[in-house]
Amino acid sequence: MRNLRSILLLLAFPFTVLAQSPYSLSWKVDGPMLGVTGALTATMFAVDKDLPGLTDTEIASLSRNDINSFDRGATRYFSPTASDASTVLEFSLILSPLALLADARIRDNSATVGGMYLETLALAAVLPQITKGSVDRPRPFVYNASVDQAEKTAPDARRSFFSQHTMFAFSSAVFISTVYGDFFPTSPWRPYLWAGSLALATTVGILRVTSGKHFPTDVLVGALLGSAIGYTIPLLHRTEGSAIQTSPSLGPGGLGVSVVFAF
């Protein structure tokens, strides 16, 4: 009878069981995330006021010599074409995680991955708006004498800090690279995806500077926070391992099962 029970237990445990997904949604993680996002959204509405445009007097009082040396060079740029290009590239990166659905395994876990990405986008949308409405930093082109006064007096001209385009770009780039790597930890394409996505996100940041819309520090803050969010959200949702290997064994003490987590 003992041997029969051991045989039945052995048949019940396959030698290798692959976890369906390296991620899972849970109230333990997503409940607090929902609360944090809600609090940040309320803060955004409280501080993100409709700022009036700068007056001619205020613009005349601005001097690029008052800007730190690292950011000062950005005041010499202005290019609507570069601005439009950065927006197109930004939206391309925002949509890029849809490419993950080409794989059946990720499609089977689309609700989990999609929920994680919505949390990522929500934070990337809210955080810059909080600082834009409270820091009140004029954009670099306001200091540029060659730019039309109508551009400088528009309300959006005083919402430079920090770059939302760059934050969206980096959060999306890091998210797709992290998720792909967790689903396919041995794929040879991982470094190419990281390099390509980060290169595109960096291009968005460069275009935001050359368009005259942002200072380098605006872009750096957006890149750092976006990267942190794009990596942290998947990290918080990770299960114990991307693959779980269970191996049954029979020894002097009876039946045993060893569990190995493959990272």
Buried (B, 14 or more C-beta within 10 A) or exposed (E): EEEEEBEEBBEEEEEEEEBEBBBBBEEEBBEEBEEBBEEBBEBBEEBBEEBEBBEEEBBEEBEBEEBEEEBBBBBBBBBEEBBEBBBEBBBEBBEBBEEBEEEEEBEEBEEBBBBBBEBBBBBBBBBBBBBBBBBBBBBBBBBBEEBEEEBBBBEEBBBBBBBBBBBBBBBBBBBBBBBBBBBBBEEEEBEEBBEBBBEBBBBBBBBBBBBBBBBBBBBBBBBBBBBBBBBBBBEBBBBEBBBBBEBBEEEEEEBEEEEEEEE
